[in-house]
Structures are given as structure tokens and as C-alpha cells.
Amino acid sequence: MVLMGTIINGICIIIGTLLGRFLQSIPEKMKETVMYGIGLAVIVLGLQMGFKSDNFLIVIISLVVGAVLGEWWALDDKLVAVGKWLEKRIGSGGTGSIAQGFVTATLIFVIGAMAIIGALDSGIRNDHNVLYTKAIIDGFTALILSTTLGIGVIFSVIPVVLYQGTIALFATQINRLVPQELMDVFILEMTATGGIMIFAIGLNLVGLTKIRVANLLPSILVVAVIVTIMHIYHVKIM
């Protein structure tokens, strides 16, 4: 089943969030320290991903152009608006903000190479191991996030399933249309670009910044355009 890995990923996020709700009685100081710990871990993960680039100029250009597009399209505002709409529909959830939980969890679970690589493996080779691994990681992350950010974390399942499921379903066509060399370069530079966004999420989690990370999401699309042009015309950006 092509969508098995994506479905398991979604289930683990739901289970992790629900388990986290039972741990609401954790002292506030402990929750704060745990959130700082998660933030620091996310920062390190982002740095590791960011250093994987073979051509960091692609990452810089993609982030700049992506930021302009994201601000123009007001993606962060739209994502927050969805969270606020959910908040009005079902209440504040008691702990944290539904909008904050939804946005933060969505960005953490969607951005990264594992989502794309795992979905491609599911669609092309019917191999779900990468997404199974991601599911376990996301489940534990959802558990911790939900103790501080509330029930809003559970709604991140929707974009995660839609995103990974769409890639998995179209993976066969992608495999036929996109040369392996181009795909390898894209994944590498996408990982580095996504790593910068993950790093920014970590900074937000520890309270050092309030970066509108969602407005950087078009950078992934810009990476795809740049590496495709470079591949077609054999251009090298130094």
C-alpha cells in the first residue's frame, strides 16, 4: 500500500499528542525547560542539515527569493489564520494556543528531507522504512510539544498526510520524469535549505526570535527551479 508509511506517520502524531495531553500536570518550570531542550535539539538538527549543501549560494538565493514570495503571499498569516479558525471551533484547548501548536508542529513535521525521501521510497519502491522512522520521531516530538503547546499539535496531521501522501502517489511519475542526478542534487540542497528553516524554528522555540518561518517555505520551490535550470543548461553557481 503506497500510503502506508504516511498513514502510520499520522497515527503516531495523533497518539503522541493524546499521550501528551495526559501529561498536562507537569510543572510549568519543567515544561519550560523541556521546551528549551527541544528547541536546542531542533537548532542542532537544523545546523546539521544546513551543512549538507554542496553549493551554499543556491541555499542563500533560494531563501532570499523564497522569503520575498512568502511575505508577498502572506503564508505565515494564512497558516496562523487556519490555527485561529480551529481555535474558535473547538476552544483554546486549555494549554497553549491551538494556532501556535498547529503552526509549530506543522513546520517541524513537514520541513525536512525525511518527508520527501520517505514519501518517494513509499511510492517508487513501496519501502516505508524511512517514514516509519520519521513516524516514531514525530510521535515523541508531538508528545512533548502537546504538553506545552496544547491540542493544536494534533491538527498538524492534516498537512503532513496531504503533503507526504501527494508525493507518494505521484512518485512513480516523478521517477519517470526527473533524472536521478537531478533528484539527488535537489534533495541535497533542499535538505540544506530546510535545515535553515528548522534552525529558525528552534530559535523561535527557545524564545530568541519570532521568525515567520512559514514565509520561507517557498524557498523549497525556488531550490527546485534553480537546480532544474542548472541541470538543463549545465550551469554551475560558484
Phi and psi restraints in degrees (value plus and minus 20) as a CYANA .aco file:
   2 VAL   PHI     -80.5   -40.5
   2 VAL   PSI     -56.6   -16.6
   3 LEU   PHI    -112.8   -72.8
   3 LEU   PSI     -13.4    26.6
   4 MET   PHI     -77.4   -37.4
   4 MET   PSI     -67.7   -27.7
   5 GLY   PHI     -81.3   -41.3
   5 GLY   PSI     -61.3   -21.3
   6 THR   PHI     -85.9   -45.9
   6 THR   PSI     -61.9   -21.9
   7 ILE   PHI     -82.9   -42.9
   7 ILE   PSI     -65.5   -25.5
   8 ILE   PHI     -81.5   -41.5
   8 ILE   PSI     -59.7   -19.7
   9 ASN   PHI     -79.1   -39.1
   9 ASN   PSI     -66.2   -26.2
  10 GLY   PHI     -83.7   -43.7
  10 GLY   PSI     -62.1   -22.1
  11 ILE   PHI     -81.9   -41.9
  11 ILE   PSI     -61.8   -21.8
  12 CYS   PHI     -84.5   -44.5
  12 CYS   PSI     -57.1   -17.1
  13 ILE   PHI     -84.8   -44.8
  13 ILE   PSI     -63.0   -23.0
  14 ILE   PHI     -82.6   -42.6
  14 ILE   PSI     -67.9   -27.9
  15 ILE   PHI     -82.1   -42.1
  15 ILE   PSI     -64.8   -24.8
  16 GLY   PHI     -80.0   -40.0
  16 GLY   PSI     -62.6   -22.6
  17 THR   PHI     -84.5   -44.5
  17 THR   PSI     -65.3   -25.3
  18 LEU   PHI     -84.8   -44.8
  18 LEU   PSI     -59.3   -19.3
  19 LEU   PHI     -83.5   -43.5
  19 LEU   PSI     -59.9   -19.9
  20 GLY   PHI     -82.2   -42.2
  20 GLY   PSI     -51.6   -11.6
  21 ARG   PHI     -85.7   -45.7
  21 ARG   PSI     -47.9    -7.9
  22 PHE   PHI     -97.1   -57.1
  22 PHE   PSI     -30.8     9.2
  23 LEU   PHI    -124.3   -84.3
  23 LEU   PSI       1.7    41.7
  24 GLN   PHI     -82.8   -42.8
  24 GLN   PSI     -44.1    -4.1
  25 SER   PHI     -95.1   -55.1
  25 SER   PSI     -20.0    20.0
  26 ILE   PHI     -79.9   -39.9
  26 ILE   PSI     114.0   154.0
  27 PRO   PHI     -73.6   -33.6
  27 PRO   PSI     124.6   164.6
  28 GLU   PHI     -78.0   -38.0
  28 GLU   PSI     -59.8   -19.8
  29 LYS   PHI     -82.9   -42.9
  29 LYS   PSI     -57.7   -17.7
  30 MET   PHI     -86.7   -46.7
  30 MET   PSI     -62.7   -22.7
  31 LYS   PHI     -80.4   -40.4
  31 LYS   PSI     -62.5   -22.5
  32 GLU   PHI     -82.8   -42.8
  32 GLU   PSI     -64.4   -24.4
  33 THR   PHI     -86.0   -46.0
  33 THR   PSI     -60.6   -20.6
  34 VAL   PHI     -81.8   -41.8
  34 VAL   PSI     -63.0   -23.0
  35 MET   PHI     -83.8   -43.8
  35 MET   PSI     -58.5   -18.5
  36 TYR   PHI     -83.1   -43.1
  36 TYR   PSI     -60.0   -20.0
  37 GLY   PHI     -81.6   -41.6
  37 GLY   PSI     -63.9   -23.9
  38 ILE   PHI     -83.0   -43.0
  38 ILE   PSI     -63.7   -23.7
  39 GLY   PHI     -78.8   -38.8
  39 GLY   PSI     -64.2   -24.2
  40 LEU   PHI     -84.9   -44.9
  40 LEU   PSI     -59.6   -19.6
  41 ALA   PHI     -85.3   -45.3
  41 ALA   PSI     -59.6   -19.6
  42 VAL   PHI     -85.4   -45.4
  42 VAL   PSI     -57.9   -17.9
  43 ILE   PHI     -81.4   -41.4
  43 ILE   PSI     -66.8   -26.8
  44 VAL   PHI     -83.1   -43.1
  44 VAL   PSI     -61.6   -21.6
  45 LEU   PHI     -80.6   -40.6
  45 LEU   PSI     -63.8   -23.8
  46 GLY   PHI     -81.8   -41.8
  46 GLY   PSI     -61.3   -21.3
  47 LEU   PHI     -83.4   -43.4
  47 LEU   PSI     -63.4   -23.4
  48 GLN   PHI     -79.7   -39.7
  48 GLN   PSI     -63.3   -23.3
  49 MET   PHI     -86.9   -46.9
  49 MET   PSI     -61.9   -21.9
  50 GLY   PHI     -82.6   -42.6
  50 GLY   PSI     -52.4   -12.4
  51 PHE   PHI     -97.8   -57.8
  51 PHE   PSI     -22.8    17.2
  52 LYS   PHI     -99.8   -59.8
  52 LYS   PSI     -31.4     8.6
  53 SER   PHI     -83.0   -43.0
  53 SER   PSI     119.6   159.6
  54 ASP   PHI    -112.5   -72.5
  54 ASP   PSI     -35.1     4.9
  55 ASN   PHI    -167.1  -127.1
  55 ASN   PSI      68.5   108.5
  56 PHE   PHI     -87.3   -47.3
  56 PHE   PSI     -37.1     2.9
  57 LEU   PHI     -84.9   -44.9
  57 LEU   PSI     -53.2   -13.2
  58 ILE   PHI     -82.4   -42.4
  58 ILE   PSI     -61.6   -21.6
  59 VAL   PHI     -83.5   -43.5
  59 VAL   PSI     -65.2   -25.2
  60 ILE   PHI     -82.8   -42.8
  60 ILE   PSI     -68.9   -28.9
  61 ILE   PHI     -80.9   -40.9
  61 ILE   PSI     -62.9   -22.9
  62 SER   PHI     -83.1   -43.1
  62 SER   PSI     -61.6   -21.6
  63 LEU   PHI     -86.9   -46.9
  63 LEU   PSI     -60.8   -20.8
  64 VAL   PHI     -85.3   -45.3
  64 VAL   PSI     -72.0   -32.0
  65 VAL   PHI     -85.3   -45.3
  65 VAL   PSI     -60.9   -20.9
  66 GLY   PHI     -82.6   -42.6
  66 GLY   PSI     -58.7   -18.7
  67 ALA   PHI     -84.7   -44.7
  67 ALA   PSI     -61.3   -21.3
  68 VAL   PHI     -81.7   -41.7
  68 VAL   PSI     -66.6   -26.6
  69 LEU   PHI     -84.7   -44.7
  69 LEU   PSI     -62.8   -22.8
  70 GLY   PHI     -83.1   -43.1
  70 GLY   PSI     -61.3   -21.3
  71 GLU   PHI     -88.5   -48.5
  71 GLU   PSI     -57.9   -17.9
  72 TRP   PHI     -83.0   -43.0
  72 TRP   PSI     -63.6   -23.6
  73 TRP   PHI    -104.2   -64.2
  73 TRP   PSI     -29.2    10.8
  74 ALA   PHI      33.9    73.9
  74 ALA   PSI      29.3    69.3
  75 LEU   PHI     -83.3   -43.3
  75 LEU   PSI     -61.4   -21.4
  76 ASP   PHI     -81.1   -41.1
  76 ASP   PSI     -63.5   -23.5
  77 ASP   PHI     -82.5   -42.5
  77 ASP   PSI     -59.7   -19.7
  78 LYS   PHI     -87.5   -47.5
  78 LYS   PSI     -60.7   -20.7
  79 LEU   PHI     -86.4   -46.4
  79 LEU   PSI     -62.0   -22.0
  80 VAL   PHI     -84.6   -44.6
  80 VAL   PSI     -57.9   -17.9
  81 ALA   PHI     -81.5   -41.5
  81 ALA   PSI     -58.7   -18.7
  82 VAL   PHI     -82.1   -42.1
  82 VAL   PSI     -64.3   -24.3
  83 GLY   PHI     -82.3   -42.3
  83 GLY   PSI     -61.2   -21.2
  84 LYS   PHI     -85.2   -45.2
  84 LYS   PSI     -57.8   -17.8
  85 TRP   PHI     -82.9   -42.9
  85 TRP   PSI     -63.2   -23.2
  86 LEU   PHI     -82.5   -42.5
  86 LEU   PSI     -58.8   -18.8
  87 GLU   PHI     -83.0   -43.0
  87 GLU   PSI     -60.7   -20.7
  88 LYS   PHI     -88.3   -48.3
  88 LYS   PSI     -54.0   -14.0
  89 ARG   PHI     -91.1   -51.1
  89 ARG   PSI     -60.1   -20.1
  90 ILE   PHI    -140.5  -100.5
  90 ILE   PSI     -16.7    23.3
  91 GLY   PHI      75.1   115.1
  91 GLY   PSI     157.8   197.8
  92 SER   PHI     -96.6   -56.6
  92 SER   PSI     -36.4     3.6
  93 GLY   PHI      60.7   100.7
  93 GLY   PSI     -17.8    22.2
  94 GLY   PHI      64.4   104.4
  94 GLY   PSI     -68.7   -28.7
  95 THR   PHI    -139.0   -99.0
  95 THR   PSI     102.8   142.8
  96 GLY   PHI      50.3    90.3
  96 GLY   PSI    -191.8  -151.8
  97 SER   PHI    -127.8   -87.8
  97 SER   PSI     113.2   153.2
  98 ILE   PHI     -81.6   -41.6
  98 ILE   PSI     -61.2   -21.2
  99 ALA   PHI     -80.9   -40.9
  99 ALA   PSI     -66.6   -26.6
 100 GLN   PHI     -83.8   -43.8
 100 GLN   PSI     -63.7   -23.7
 101 GLY   PHI     -83.5   -43.5
 101 GLY   PSI     -62.9   -22.9
 102 PHE   PHI     -83.0   -43.0
 102 PHE   PSI     -70.1   -30.1
 103 VAL   PHI     -85.3   -45.3
 103 VAL   PSI     -68.4   -28.4
 104 THR   PHI     -81.7   -41.7
 104 THR   PSI     -68.7   -28.7
 105 ALA   PHI     -84.9   -44.9
 105 ALA   PSI     -61.3   -21.3
 106 THR   PHI     -79.0   -39.0
 106 THR   PSI     -66.5   -26.5
 107 LEU   PHI     -84.5   -44.5
 107 LEU   PSI     -61.5   -21.5
 108 ILE   PHI     -85.8   -45.8
 108 ILE   PSI     -63.4   -23.4
 109 PHE   PHI     -98.7   -58.7
 109 PHE   PSI     -48.5    -8.5
 110 VAL   PHI    -109.9   -69.9
 110 VAL   PSI     -61.5   -21.5
 111 ILE   PHI     -94.0   -54.0
 111 ILE   PSI     113.1   153.1
 112 GLY   PHI     114.3   154.3
 112 GLY   PSI     139.4   179.4
 113 ALA   PHI     -91.5   -51.5
 113 ALA   PSI     -50.9   -10.9
 114 MET   PHI     -81.0   -41.0
 114 MET   PSI     -56.8   -16.8
 115 ALA   PHI     -82.6   -42.6
 115 ALA   PSI     -66.3   -26.3
 116 ILE   PHI     -94.0   -54.0
 116 ILE   PSI     -69.7   -29.7
 117 ILE   PHI     -81.3   -41.3
 117 ILE   PSI     -64.0   -24.0
 118 GLY   PHI     -82.9   -42.9
 118 GLY   PSI     -63.1   -23.1
 119 ALA   PHI     -85.8   -45.8
 119 ALA   PSI     -58.9   -18.9
 120 LEU   PHI     -84.0   -44.0
 120 LEU   PSI     -63.5   -23.5
 121 ASP   PHI     -82.1   -42.1
 121 ASP   PSI     -58.3   -18.3
 122 SER   PHI     -84.5   -44.5
 122 SER   PSI     -63.5   -23.5
 123 GLY   PHI     -97.4   -57.4
 123 GLY   PSI     -58.8   -18.8
 124 ILE   PHI    -105.7   -65.7
 124 ILE   PSI     -66.1   -26.1
 125 ARG   PHI    -131.5   -91.5
 125 ARG   PSI     -19.8    20.2
 126 ASN   PHI      36.3    76.3
 126 ASN   PSI      12.7    52.7
 127 ASP   PHI    -127.7   -87.7
 127 ASP   PSI      96.1   136.1
 128 HIS   PHI    -125.1   -85.1
 128 HIS   PSI     -10.5    29.5
 129 ASN   PHI     -79.6   -39.6
 129 ASN   PSI     -60.8   -20.8
 130 VAL   PHI     -84.1   -44.1
 130 VAL   PSI     -64.5   -24.5
 131 LEU   PHI     -90.2   -50.2
 131 LEU   PSI     -50.3   -10.3
 132 TYR   PHI     -84.0   -44.0
 132 TYR   PSI     -62.5   -22.5
 133 THR   PHI     -83.5   -43.5
 133 THR   PSI     -65.2   -25.2
 134 LYS   PHI     -81.3   -41.3
 134 LYS   PSI     -57.0   -17.0
 135 ALA   PHI     -81.0   -41.0
 135 ALA   PSI     -62.3   -22.3
 136 ILE   PHI     -85.5   -45.5
 136 ILE   PSI     -65.3   -25.3
 137 ILE   PHI     -82.0   -42.0
 137 ILE   PSI     -67.5   -27.5
 138 ASP   PHI     -83.6   -43.6
 138 ASP   PSI     -56.0   -16.0
 139 GLY   PHI     -82.3   -42.3
 139 GLY   PSI     -67.5   -27.5
 140 PHE   PHI     -87.0   -47.0
 140 PHE   PSI     -58.2   -18.2
 141 THR   PHI     -84.2   -44.2
 141 THR   PSI     -62.4   -22.4
 142 ALA   PHI     -81.7   -41.7
 142 ALA   PSI     -58.6   -18.6
 143 LEU   PHI     -79.1   -39.1
 143 LEU   PSI     -69.3   -29.3
 144 ILE   PHI     -89.1   -49.1
 144 ILE   PSI     -64.5   -24.5
 145 LEU   PHI     -80.8   -40.8
 145 LEU   PSI     -59.9   -19.9
 146 SER   PHI     -88.8   -48.8
 146 SER   PSI     -43.4    -3.4
 147 THR   PHI     -91.0   -51.0
 147 THR   PSI     -42.3    -2.3
 148 THR   PHI    -133.5   -93.5
 148 THR   PSI     -54.4   -14.4
 149 LEU   PHI    -120.5   -80.5
 149 LEU   PSI     -29.3    10.7
 150 GLY   PHI      70.0   110.0
 150 GLY   PSI    -189.2  -149.2
 151 ILE   PHI     -89.1   -49.1
 151 ILE   PSI     -34.5     5.5
 152 GLY   PHI     -77.5   -37.5
 152 GLY   PSI     -45.5    -5.5
 153 VAL   PHI     -78.2   -38.2
 153 VAL   PSI     -54.6   -14.6
 154 ILE   PHI     -85.3   -45.3
 154 ILE   PSI     -47.8    -7.8
 155 PHE   PHI     -94.8   -54.8
 155 PHE   PSI     -29.9    10.1
 156 SER   PHI     -86.8   -46.8
 156 SER   PSI     -35.7     4.3
 157 VAL   PHI     -77.8   -37.8
 157 VAL   PSI     -57.2   -17.2
 158 ILE   PHI     -80.9   -40.9
 158 ILE   PSI     -77.4   -37.4
 159 PRO   PHI     -85.0   -45.0
 159 PRO   PSI     -52.3   -12.3
 160 VAL   PHI     -83.4   -43.4
 160 VAL   PSI     -68.6   -28.6
 161 VAL   PHI     -86.3   -46.3
 161 VAL   PSI     -61.7   -21.7
 162 LEU   PHI     -84.6   -44.6
 162 LEU   PSI     -63.6   -23.6
 163 TYR   PHI     -86.0   -46.0
 163 TYR   PSI     -75.9   -35.9
 164 GLN   PHI     -89.4   -49.4
 164 GLN   PSI     -57.2   -17.2
 165 GLY   PHI     -84.1   -44.1
 165 GLY   PSI     -60.2   -20.2
 166 THR   PHI     -84.0   -44.0
 166 THR   PSI     -64.1   -24.1
 167 ILE   PHI     -82.4   -42.4
 167 ILE   PSI     -63.3   -23.3
 168 ALA   PHI     -83.6   -43.6
 168 ALA   PSI     -62.7   -22.7
 169 LEU   PHI     -86.6   -46.6
 169 LEU   PSI     -54.5   -14.5
 170 PHE   PHI    -118.0   -78.0
 170 PHE   PSI     -13.4    26.6
 171 ALA   PHI     -80.0   -40.0
 171 ALA   PSI     -59.0   -19.0
 172 THR   PHI     -81.1   -41.1
 172 THR   PSI     -63.9   -23.9
 173 GLN   PHI     -88.0   -48.0
 173 GLN   PSI     -59.3   -19.3
 174 ILE   PHI     -80.8   -40.8
 174 ILE   PSI     -62.5   -22.5
 175 ASN   PHI     -83.2   -43.2
 175 ASN   PSI     -54.5   -14.5
 176 ARG   PHI     -96.5   -56.5
 176 ARG   PSI     -53.7   -13.7
 177 LEU   PHI    -111.1   -71.1
 177 LEU   PSI     -50.9   -10.9
 178 VAL   PHI    -124.9   -84.9
 178 VAL   PSI     102.0   142.0
 179 PRO   PHI     -80.1   -40.1
 179 PRO   PSI     127.5   167.5
 180 GLN   PHI     -80.1   -40.1
 180 GLN   PSI     -58.2   -18.2
 181 GLU   PHI     -80.8   -40.8
 181 GLU   PSI     -63.3   -23.3
 182 LEU   PHI     -86.2   -46.2
 182 LEU   PSI     -61.5   -21.5
 183 MET   PHI     -83.2   -43.2
 183 MET   PSI     -59.3   -19.3
 184 ASP   PHI     -83.3   -43.3
 184 ASP   PSI     -63.2   -23.2
 185 VAL   PHI     -86.0   -46.0
 185 VAL   PSI     -62.5   -22.5
 186 PHE   PHI     -81.2   -41.2
 186 PHE   PSI     -66.8   -26.8
 187 ILE   PHI     -82.0   -42.0
 187 ILE   PSI     -59.6   -19.6
 188 LEU   PHI     -83.8   -43.8
 188 LEU   PSI     -70.6   -30.6
 189 GLU   PHI     -94.2   -54.2
 189 GLU   PSI     -51.6   -11.6
 190 MET   PHI     -86.1   -46.1
 190 MET   PSI     -58.4   -18.4
 191 THR   PHI     -81.4   -41.4
 191 THR   PSI     -65.0   -25.0
 192 ALA   PHI     -85.5   -45.5
 192 ALA   PSI     -63.5   -23.5
 193 THR   PHI     -85.3   -45.3
 193 THR   PSI     -63.9   -23.9
 194 GLY   PHI     -83.0   -43.0
 194 GLY   PSI     -53.1   -13.1
 195 GLY   PHI     -82.1   -42.1
 195 GLY   PSI     -58.4   -18.4
 196 ILE   PHI     -82.5   -42.5
 196 ILE   PSI     -59.5   -19.5
 197 MET   PHI     -87.7   -47.7
 197 MET   PSI     -61.0   -21.0
 198 ILE   PHI     -80.2   -40.2
 198 ILE   PSI     -62.3   -22.3
 199 PHE   PHI     -78.0   -38.0
 199 PHE   PSI     -63.9   -23.9
 200 ALA   PHI     -84.3   -44.3
 200 ALA   PSI     -58.4   -18.4
 201 ILE   PHI     -81.3   -41.3
 201 ILE   PSI     -62.2   -22.2
 202 GLY   PHI     -80.5   -40.5
 202 GLY   PSI     -62.6   -22.6
 203 LEU   PHI     -81.8   -41.8
 203 LEU   PSI     -58.9   -18.9
 204 ASN   PHI     -85.8   -45.8
 204 ASN   PSI     -60.0   -20.0
 205 LEU   PHI     -84.9   -44.9
 205 LEU   PSI     -54.2   -14.2
 206 VAL   PHI    -108.5   -68.5
 206 VAL   PSI     -18.0    22.0
 207 GLY   PHI      61.0   101.0
 207 GLY   PSI      -5.3    34.7
 208 LEU   PHI    -101.8   -61.8
 208 LEU   PSI     -48.7    -8.7
 209 THR   PHI    -160.8  -120.8
 209 THR   PSI     151.1   191.1
 210 LYS   PHI    -151.9  -111.9
 210 LYS   PSI      36.8    76.8
 211 ILE   PHI     -92.3   -52.3
 211 ILE   PSI     113.7   153.7
 212 ARG   PHI    -101.9   -61.9
 212 ARG   PSI      59.6    99.6
 213 VAL   PHI     -81.9   -41.9
 213 VAL   PSI     -55.1   -15.1
 214 ALA   PHI     -78.9   -38.9
 214 ALA   PSI     -49.5    -9.5
 215 ASN   PHI     -94.5   -54.5
 215 ASN   PSI     -25.7    14.3
 216 LEU   PHI    -115.6   -75.6
 216 LEU   PSI     -27.6    12.4
 217 LEU   PHI     -77.5   -37.5
 217 LEU   PSI     -55.7   -15.7
 218 PRO   PHI     -79.7   -39.7
 218 PRO   PSI     -33.8     6.2
 219 SER   PHI     -79.2   -39.2
 219 SER   PSI     -52.9   -12.9
 220 ILE   PHI     -84.0   -44.0
 220 ILE   PSI     -61.4   -21.4
 221 LEU   PHI     -85.0   -45.0
 221 LEU   PSI     -60.0   -20.0
 222 VAL   PHI     -84.5   -44.5
 222 VAL   PSI     -58.8   -18.8
 223 VAL   PHI     -77.1   -37.1
 223 VAL   PSI     -66.1   -26.1
 224 ALA   PHI     -80.0   -40.0
 224 ALA   PSI     -62.1   -22.1
 225 VAL   PHI     -85.6   -45.6
 225 VAL   PSI     -65.9   -25.9
 226 ILE   PHI     -84.2   -44.2
 226 ILE   PSI     -68.3   -28.3
 227 VAL   PHI     -88.8   -48.8
 227 VAL   PSI     -49.6    -9.6
 228 THR   PHI     -87.2   -47.2
 228 THR   PSI     -65.2   -25.2
 229 ILE   PHI     -81.8   -41.8
 229 ILE   PSI     -63.0   -23.0
 230 MET   PHI     -82.9   -42.9
 230 MET   PSI     -58.4   -18.4
 231 HIS   PHI     -89.2   -49.2
 231 HIS   PSI     -63.5   -23.5
 232 ILE   PHI     -87.7   -47.7
 232 ILE   PSI     -63.8   -23.8
 233 TYR   PHI    -121.2   -81.2
 233 TYR   PSI     -12.3    27.7
 234 HIS   PHI      34.0    74.0
 234 HIS   PSI      23.9    63.9
 235 VAL   PHI    -113.0   -73.0
 235 VAL   PSI     122.5   162.5
 236 LYS   PHI    -141.6  -101.6
 236 LYS   PSI     105.3   145.3
 237 ILE   PHI    -118.5   -78.5
 237 ILE   PSI      97.2   137.2
